[in-house]
Amino acid sequence: MKSYVVGGAVRDGLLGLPVADRDWVVVGATPEEMTAKGFRAVGKDFPVFLHPQTQEEYALARTERKSGRGYKGFTVYATPEVTLEEDLRRRDLTINAMARGEDGALIDPFGGARDLEAGVLRHVSDAFREDPVRILRVARFAARFDFRVAAETLVLMREMVEAGEVEDLVSERVWQEFARGLVEPHPQRMLEVLEECGALAHLLPPLRLDAGLREALARAAAASAPLPVRFTVLTARLEEPALRSLSERLRAPNEVRELALTYCRCRDGLRRAAEGSAGELLETLKRADALRRPERFAELLAAARIADPGLHAGAGRLERAFAAAQGVDAGSIARAAASPGEIPARLDRAREEAIAQALS
């Protein structure tokens, strides 16, 4: 029974990046032996155990065979006879198919260290084609490291797309990988890789990747924008029906889709804000629900500035308008109103006057 650190911990260690979590592969053991040593079984689809002290994951060495369509159509074999190299061979990319022994020695049967140094994403074996999620993973790693995809791997990815493999991906799995790629340092690279292999049109049909979108995503990354802002930047040019369809297709979380939809509805107001009247600015604030949800409004303005630098002046005026409207004492106006029905109109007038004065 031997244990090896595998995958991302080895890769990131070679890159000089901090290693937060370590995954282990155990060769030559049975589930019963792991349990007897105090490990706790947690795997559902294959044998994974938690170390009794460190709580790190230890998986029995395994091989996989395709038994159906999609990313769940696999039969797993985990026996003491499975070797470390056989376990590493089933992995997606050479840079993720390295291990370190308990003595620290690097085990690299597929040239992962060489590809890591060259900045190349290369599949380990033809078994790559058995899991369509790997198309998304390659795109995500391109977004993380700004690596290029090996020509033979790109050919394989295209063949998988043409065979309809990506159509079998469930929305939740697509969103999981897509969202992780969107918050990486080079999110535009994810879209470029998906476009190069033909998957973009299948997975994100309304989107059109051009220089403007590439630059906007790069600005979002440079600003360390959170996921809702980056998704809003990504979809900033879509009309509401297309945006709703894409959000539903991806099963995007509510806070993500709500910001994108709010931007879509306020887009015209944002464009007019640089020259708009106090009344027009107030209407945009109301459409954005800015006074009730100031945090989301701040994200909306951040997305506007990133998606279109031409909106910077308008966003600045909206910020000043928001501060002025926020300063109106709604309580005193409500108490002075003759009836509850008067309150909304009186509030609007007071806020519009405050905005006009602030911008004069």
Contacts in CASP RR format, 6 or more apart in sequence:
PFRMAT RR
TARGET T0000
AUTHOR 0000-0000-0000
METHOD contacts of the structure
MODEL  1
MKSYVVGGAVRDGLLGLPVADRDWVVVGATPEEMTAKGFRAVGKDFPVFL
HPQTQEEYALARTERKSGRGYKGFTVYATPEVTLEEDLRRRDLTINAMAR
GEDGALIDPFGGARDLEAGVLRHVSDAFREDPVRILRVARFAARFDFRVA
AETLVLMREMVEAGEVEDLVSERVWQEFARGLVEPHPQRMLEVLEECGAL
AHLLPPLRLDAGLREALARAAAASAPLPVRFTVLTARLEEPALRSLSERL
RAPNEVRELALTYCRCRDGLRRAAEGSAGELLETLKRADALRRPERFAEL
LAAARIADPGLHAGAGRLERAFAAAQGVDAGSIARAAASPGEIPARLDRA
REEAIAQALS
1 26 0 8 1.000
1 27 0 8 1.000
1 28 0 8 1.000
1 29 0 8 1.000
1 33 0 8 1.000
2 26 0 8 1.000
2 27 0 8 1.000
2 28 0 8 1.000
2 84 0 8 1.000
2 101 0 8 1.000
2 102 0 8 1.000
3 24 0 8 1.000
3 25 0 8 1.000
3 26 0 8 1.000
3 27 0 8 1.000
3 58 0 8 1.000
3 101 0 8 1.000
3 102 0 8 1.000
4 24 0 8 1.000
4 25 0 8 1.000
4 26 0 8 1.000
4 27 0 8 1.000
4 84 0 8 1.000
4 99 0 8 1.000
4 100 0 8 1.000
4 101 0 8 1.000
4 102 0 8 1.000
4 107 0 8 1.000
5 22 0 8 1.000
5 23 0 8 1.000
5 24 0 8 1.000
5 99 0 8 1.000
5 100 0 8 1.000
5 101 0 8 1.000
6 23 0 8 1.000
6 24 0 8 1.000
6 25 0 8 1.000
6 87 0 8 1.000
6 88 0 8 1.000
6 98 0 8 1.000
6 99 0 8 1.000
7 23 0 8 1.000
7 91 0 8 1.000
7 96 0 8 1.000
7 97 0 8 1.000
7 98 0 8 1.000
7 99 0 8 1.000
8 19 0 8 1.000
8 23 0 8 1.000
8 96 0 8 1.000
9 19 0 8 1.000
9 21 0 8 1.000
9 22 0 8 1.000
9 23 0 8 1.000
10 98 0 8 1.000
10 99 0 8 1.000
10 100 0 8 1.000
10 106 0 8 1.000
11 95 0 8 1.000
11 96 0 8 1.000
11 98 0 8 1.000
11 116 0 8 1.000
12 18 0 8 1.000
12 19 0 8 1.000
13 19 0 8 1.000
14 98 0 8 1.000
14 113 0 8 1.000
14 116 0 8 1.000
15 116 0 8 1.000
21 56 0 8 1.000
22 56 0 8 1.000
23 56 0 8 1.000
23 57 0 8 1.000
23 59 0 8 1.000
24 51 0 8 1.000
24 56 0 8 1.000
24 57 0 8 1.000
24 58 0 8 1.000
24 59 0 8 1.000
25 58 0 8 1.000
25 59 0 8 1.000
25 60 0 8 1.000
25 61 0 8 1.000
25 84 0 8 1.000
25 87 0 8 1.000
25 99 0 8 1.000
26 34 0 8 1.000
26 49 0 8 1.000
26 58 0 8 1.000
26 59 0 8 1.000
26 60 0 8 1.000
26 61 0 8 1.000
27 61 0 8 1.000
27 80 0 8 1.000
27 82 0 8 1.000
27 83 0 8 1.000
27 84 0 8 1.000
27 87 0 8 1.000
28 60 0 8 1.000
28 61 0 8 1.000
28 80 0 8 1.000
28 81 0 8 1.000
28 82 0 8 1.000
29 60 0 8 1.000
29 80 0 8 1.000
30 60 0 8 1.000
30 79 0 8 1.000
30 80 0 8 1.000
31 41 0 8 1.000
31 47 0 8 1.000
31 49 0 8 1.000
31 60 0 8 1.000
34 41 0 8 1.000
34 47 0 8 1.000
34 49 0 8 1.000
34 58 0 8 1.000
34 60 0 8 1.000
35 41 0 8 1.000
35 49 0 8 1.000
37 52 0 8 1.000
38 52 0 8 1.000
39 49 0 8 1.000
39 50 0 8 1.000
39 51 0 8 1.000
39 52 0 8 1.000
39 58 0 8 1.000
40 49 0 8 1.000
40 50 0 8 1.000
40 52 0 8 1.000
41 47 0 8 1.000
41 48 0 8 1.000
41 49 0 8 1.000
42 48 0 8 1.000
42 49 0 8 1.000
42 50 0 8 1.000
42 57 0 8 1.000
43 49 0 8 1.000
45 74 0 8 1.000
45 76 0 8 1.000
46 59 0 8 1.000
46 60 0 8 1.000
46 62 0 8 1.000
46 76 0 8 1.000
46 78 0 8 1.000
47 59 0 8 1.000
47 60 0 8 1.000
47 62 0 8 1.000
47 78 0 8 1.000
48 57 0 8 1.000
48 58 0 8 1.000
48 59 0 8 1.000
48 60 0 8 1.000
49 57 0 8 1.000
49 58 0 8 1.000
49 59 0 8 1.000
49 60 0 8 1.000
50 56 0 8 1.000
50 57 0 8 1.000
50 58 0 8 1.000
51 57 0 8 1.000
51 58 0 8 1.000
60 78 0 8 1.000
60 82 0 8 1.000
61 78 0 8 1.000
61 82 0 8 1.000
61 83 0 8 1.000
61 84 0 8 1.000
61 86 0 8 1.000
61 87 0 8 1.000
62 76 0 8 1.000
62 77 0 8 1.000
62 78 0 8 1.000
62 82 0 8 1.000
62 87 0 8 1.000
62 90 0 8 1.000
63 76 0 8 1.000
63 77 0 8 1.000
63 82 0 8 1.000
63 86 0 8 1.000
63 87 0 8 1.000
63 89 0 8 1.000
63 90 0 8 1.000
64 74 0 8 1.000
64 75 0 8 1.000
64 76 0 8 1.000
64 77 0 8 1.000
64 90 0 8 1.000
64 127 0 8 1.000
64 130 0 8 1.000
65 74 0 8 1.000
65 75 0 8 1.000
65 77 0 8 1.000
66 73 0 8 1.000
66 74 0 8 1.000
66 130 0 8 1.000
67 73 0 8 1.000
67 74 0 8 1.000
67 75 0 8 1.000
68 74 0 8 1.000
69 165 0 8 1.000
69 168 0 8 1.000
70 131 0 8 1.000
70 132 0 8 1.000
70 165 0 8 1.000
70 168 0 8 1.000
70 169 0 8 1.000
71 131 0 8 1.000
71 132 0 8 1.000
71 133 0 8 1.000
71 168 0 8 1.000
71 169 0 8 1.000
71 173 0 8 1.000
74 130 0 8 1.000
74 131 0 8 1.000
84 99 0 8 1.000
84 107 0 8 1.000
85 109 0 8 1.000
88 97 0 8 1.000
88 98 0 8 1.000
88 99 0 8 1.000
88 107 0 8 1.000
88 109 0 8 1.000
88 110 0 8 1.000
88 124 0 8 1.000
89 97 0 8 1.000
89 109 0 8 1.000
89 110 0 8 1.000
89 124 0 8 1.000
89 125 0 8 1.000
89 127 0 8 1.000
90 124 0 8 1.000
90 125 0 8 1.000
90 127 0 8 1.000
91 97 0 8 1.000
91 124 0 8 1.000
92 123 0 8 1.000
92 124 0 8 1.000
92 128 0 8 1.000
92 131 0 8 1.000
92 134 0 8 1.000
92 137 0 8 1.000
92 138 0 8 1.000
93 115 0 8 1.000
93 121 0 8 1.000
93 122 0 8 1.000
93 123 0 8 1.000
93 124 0 8 1.000
93 137 0 8 1.000
93 138 0 8 1.000
93 141 0 8 1.000
94 110 0 8 1.000
94 111 0 8 1.000
94 112 0 8 1.000
94 115 0 8 1.000
94 122 0 8 1.000
94 123 0 8 1.000
94 124 0 8 1.000
95 112 0 8 1.000
95 115 0 8 1.000
95 116 0 8 1.000
95 121 0 8 1.000
95 122 0 8 1.000
95 141 0 8 1.000
97 108 0 8 1.000
97 109 0 8 1.000
97 110 0 8 1.000
97 112 0 8 1.000
97 124 0 8 1.000
98 106 0 8 1.000
98 107 0 8 1.000
98 108 0 8 1.000
98 111 0 8 1.000
98 112 0 8 1.000
98 113 0 8 1.000
99 106 0 8 1.000
99 107 0 8 1.000
99 108 0 8 1.000
100 106 0 8 1.000
100 107 0 8 1.000
101 107 0 8 1.000
106 113 0 8 1.000
110 124 0 8 1.000
112 122 0 8 1.000
115 121 0 8 1.000
115 122 0 8 1.000
115 150 0 8 1.000
119 145 0 8 1.000
119 147 0 8 1.000
119 148 0 8 1.000
120 147 0 8 1.000
120 148 0 8 1.000
120 149 0 8 1.000
120 150 0 8 1.000
121 138 0 8 1.000
121 141 0 8 1.000
121 142 0 8 1.000
121 147 0 8 1.000
121 148 0 8 1.000
121 149 0 8 1.000
121 150 0 8 1.000
121 153 0 8 1.000
122 150 0 8 1.000
122 152 0 8 1.000
122 153 0 8 1.000
123 134 0 8 1.000
123 150 0 8 1.000
123 152 0 8 1.000
123 153 0 8 1.000
123 156 0 8 1.000
126 156 0 8 1.000
128 134 0 8 1.000
128 153 0 8 1.000
128 156 0 8 1.000
129 156 0 8 1.000
129 159 0 8 1.000
129 160 0 8 1.000
129 165 0 8 1.000
132 160 0 8 1.000
132 165 0 8 1.000
132 166 0 8 1.000
132 168 0 8 1.000
132 169 0 8 1.000
133 169 0 8 1.000
133 173 0 8 1.000
133 177 0 8 1.000
135 157 0 8 1.000
135 160 0 8 1.000
135 161 0 8 1.000
135 165 0 8 1.000
135 166 0 8 1.000
135 194 0 8 1.000
135 197 0 8 1.000
135 199 0 8 1.000
136 169 0 8 1.000
136 173 0 8 1.000
136 174 0 8 1.000
136 177 0 8 1.000
136 178 0 8 1.000
136 194 0 8 1.000
136 199 0 8 1.000
136 203 0 8 1.000
137 177 0 8 1.000
138 149 0 8 1.000
138 153 0 8 1.000
138 157 0 8 1.000
138 193 0 8 1.000
139 177 0 8 1.000
139 181 0 8 1.000
139 189 0 8 1.000
139 190 0 8 1.000
139 191 0 8 1.000
139 193 0 8 1.000
139 194 0 8 1.000
139 199 0 8 1.000
140 177 0 8 1.000
140 180 0 8 1.000
140 181 0 8 1.000
140 184 0 8 1.000
140 190 0 8 1.000
141 147 0 8 1.000
142 148 0 8 1.000
142 149 0 8 1.000
142 186 0 8 1.000
142 189 0 8 1.000
142 190 0 8 1.000
142 192 0 8 1.000
142 193 0 8 1.000
143 181 0 8 1.000
143 182 0 8 1.000
143 184 0 8 1.000
143 185 0 8 1.000
143 186 0 8 1.000
143 187 0 8 1.000
143 188 0 8 1.000
143 189 0 8 1.000
143 190 0 8 1.000
144 181 0 8 1.000
144 184 0 8 1.000
144 185 0 8 1.000
144 186 0 8 1.000
145 186 0 8 1.000
146 185 0 8 1.000
146 186 0 8 1.000
146 189 0 8 1.000
149 157 0 8 1.000
149 193 0 8 1.000
149 196 0 8 1.000
154 196 0 8 1.000
154 197 0 8 1.000
157 197 0 8 1.000
157 199 0 8 1.000
158 197 0 8 1.000
158 198 0 8 1.000
160 166 0 8 1.000
160 197 0 8 1.000
161 197 0 8 1.000
161 198 0 8 1.000
161 199 0 8 1.000
161 202 0 8 1.000
164 202 0 8 1.000
166 199 0 8 1.000
166 202 0 8 1.000
166 203 0 8 1.000
167 202 0 8 1.000
169 203 0 8 1.000
171 249 0 8 1.000
171 250 0 8 1.000
171 251 0 8 1.000
172 251 0 8 1.000
174 203 0 8 1.000
174 250 0 8 1.000
175 250 0 8 1.000
175 251 0 8 1.000
175 252 0 8 1.000
178 190 0 8 1.000
178 203 0 8 1.000
178 204 0 8 1.000
178 250 0 8 1.000
179 227 0 8 1.000
179 231 0 8 1.000
179 256 0 8 1.000
181 187 0 8 1.000
181 190 0 8 1.000
182 190 0 8 1.000
182 227 0 8 1.000
182 230 0 8 1.000
182 231 0 8 1.000
182 234 0 8 1.000
183 226 0 8 1.000
183 227 0 8 1.000
183 230 0 8 1.000
184 190 0 8 1.000
184 221 0 8 1.000
185 221 0 8 1.000
186 218 0 8 1.000
186 221 0 8 1.000
187 217 0 8 1.000
187 218 0 8 1.000
187 220 0 8 1.000
187 221 0 8 1.000
187 230 0 8 1.000
187 234 0 8 1.000
188 209 0 8 1.000
188 213 0 8 1.000
188 214 0 8 1.000
188 215 0 8 1.000
188 217 0 8 1.000
188 218 0 8 1.000
191 200 0 8 1.000
191 204 0 8 1.000
191 207 0 8 1.000
191 209 0 8 1.000
191 213 0 8 1.000
191 214 0 8 1.000
191 217 0 8 1.000
192 209 0 8 1.000
192 214 0 8 1.000
194 200 0 8 1.000
194 203 0 8 1.000
194 204 0 8 1.000
195 201 0 8 1.000
195 209 0 8 1.000
200 207 0 8 1.000
200 209 0 8 1.000
204 246 0 8 1.000
204 250 0 8 1.000
205 246 0 8 1.000
206 238 0 8 1.000
206 242 0 8 1.000
206 243 0 8 1.000
206 245 0 8 1.000
206 246 0 8 1.000
207 213 0 8 1.000
207 234 0 8 1.000
207 235 0 8 1.000
207 238 0 8 1.000
207 246 0 8 1.000
213 234 0 8 1.000
213 237 0 8 1.000
216 233 0 8 1.000
216 234 0 8 1.000
216 236 0 8 1.000
216 306 0 8 1.000
216 307 0 8 1.000
216 308 0 8 1.000
217 230 0 8 1.000
217 233 0 8 1.000
217 234 0 8 1.000
219 233 0 8 1.000
219 306 0 8 1.000
219 309 0 8 1.000
220 229 0 8 1.000
220 230 0 8 1.000
220 233 0 8 1.000
220 306 0 8 1.000
221 230 0 8 1.000
223 302 0 8 1.000
223 306 0 8 1.000
225 233 0 8 1.000
225 302 0 8 1.000
225 303 0 8 1.000
225 306 0 8 1.000
226 299 0 8 1.000
227 256 0 8 1.000
228 255 0 8 1.000
228 256 0 8 1.000
228 259 0 8 1.000
228 260 0 8 1.000
228 299 0 8 1.000
229 259 0 8 1.000
229 299 0 8 1.000
229 302 0 8 1.000
229 303 0 8 1.000
229 306 0 8 1.000
231 252 0 8 1.000
231 256 0 8 1.000
231 257 0 8 1.000
231 259 0 8 1.000
231 260 0 8 1.000
232 259 0 8 1.000
232 260 0 8 1.000
232 263 0 8 1.000
232 299 0 8 1.000
232 300 0 8 1.000
232 303 0 8 1.000
232 307 0 8 1.000
233 303 0 8 1.000
233 306 0 8 1.000
233 307 0 8 1.000
235 243 0 8 1.000
235 246 0 8 1.000
235 260 0 8 1.000
235 264 0 8 1.000
236 263 0 8 1.000
236 267 0 8 1.000
236 303 0 8 1.000
236 307 0 8 1.000
236 308 0 8 1.000
238 246 0 8 1.000
238 264 0 8 1.000
239 264 0 8 1.000
240 261 0 8 1.000
240 264 0 8 1.000
240 265 0 8 1.000
243 257 0 8 1.000
243 260 0 8 1.000
243 261 0 8 1.000
243 264 0 8 1.000
244 257 0 8 1.000
244 261 0 8 1.000
246 252 0 8 1.000
247 256 0 8 1.000
247 257 0 8 1.000
247 260 0 8 1.000
247 261 0 8 1.000
252 260 0 8 1.000
258 296 0 8 1.000
259 296 0 8 1.000
259 299 0 8 1.000
259 300 0 8 1.000
259 303 0 8 1.000
262 287 0 8 1.000
262 288 0 8 1.000
262 289 0 8 1.000
262 296 0 8 1.000
262 300 0 8 1.000
263 270 0 8 1.000
263 300 0 8 1.000
263 303 0 8 1.000
263 304 0 8 1.000
263 307 0 8 1.000
265 287 0 8 1.000
265 288 0 8 1.000
266 284 0 8 1.000
266 287 0 8 1.000
266 288 0 8 1.000
266 300 0 8 1.000
269 280 0 8 1.000
269 283 0 8 1.000
269 284 0 8 1.000
269 287 0 8 1.000
270 284 0 8 1.000
270 304 0 8 1.000
270 311 0 8 1.000
270 314 0 8 1.000
270 315 0 8 1.000
270 318 0 8 1.000
271 311 0 8 1.000
272 280 0 8 1.000
272 284 0 8 1.000
273 280 0 8 1.000
273 281 0 8 1.000
273 284 0 8 1.000
273 311 0 8 1.000
273 313 0 8 1.000
273 314 0 8 1.000
273 315 0 8 1.000
273 316 0 8 1.000
273 317 0 8 1.000
273 318 0 8 1.000
274 311 0 8 1.000
274 313 0 8 1.000
274 314 0 8 1.000
274 317 0 8 1.000
276 317 0 8 1.000
277 356 0 8 1.000
278 321 0 8 1.000
278 352 0 8 1.000
278 353 0 8 1.000
278 355 0 8 1.000
278 356 0 8 1.000
278 359 0 8 1.000
279 352 0 8 1.000
279 355 0 8 1.000
281 317 0 8 1.000
281 318 0 8 1.000
281 321 0 8 1.000
281 355 0 8 1.000
281 359 0 8 1.000
282 321 0 8 1.000
282 325 0 8 1.000
282 348 0 8 1.000
282 351 0 8 1.000
282 352 0 8 1.000
282 355 0 8 1.000
284 318 0 8 1.000
285 291 0 8 1.000
285 297 0 8 1.000
285 318 0 8 1.000
285 321 0 8 1.000
285 322 0 8 1.000
285 325 0 8 1.000
288 296 0 8 1.000
288 297 0 8 1.000
288 300 0 8 1.000
289 296 0 8 1.000
289 297 0 8 1.000
290 297 0 8 1.000
290 300 0 8 1.000
290 322 0 8 1.000
290 325 0 8 1.000
291 322 0 8 1.000
291 325 0 8 1.000
291 326 0 8 1.000
294 322 0 8 1.000
294 326 0 8 1.000
297 322 0 8 1.000
301 315 0 8 1.000
301 316 0 8 1.000
301 318 0 8 1.000
301 319 0 8 1.000
304 311 0 8 1.000
304 315 0 8 1.000
305 311 0 8 1.000
305 312 0 8 1.000
305 315 0 8 1.000
317 359 0 8 1.000
320 355 0 8 1.000
320 358 0 8 1.000
320 359 0 8 1.000
321 355 0 8 1.000
321 358 0 8 1.000
321 359 0 8 1.000
323 358 0 8 1.000
324 351 0 8 1.000
324 354 0 8 1.000
324 355 0 8 1.000
324 357 0 8 1.000
324 358 0 8 1.000
324 359 0 8 1.000
325 351 0 8 1.000
325 354 0 8 1.000
325 355 0 8 1.000
327 354 0 8 1.000
328 347 0 8 1.000
328 350 0 8 1.000
328 351 0 8 1.000
328 354 0 8 1.000
330 347 0 8 1.000
333 343 0 8 1.000
333 346 0 8 1.000
333 347 0 8 1.000
333 350 0 8 1.000
334 343 0 8 1.000
334 347 0 8 1.000
336 346 0 8 1.000
337 343 0 8 1.000
337 346 0 8 1.000
END
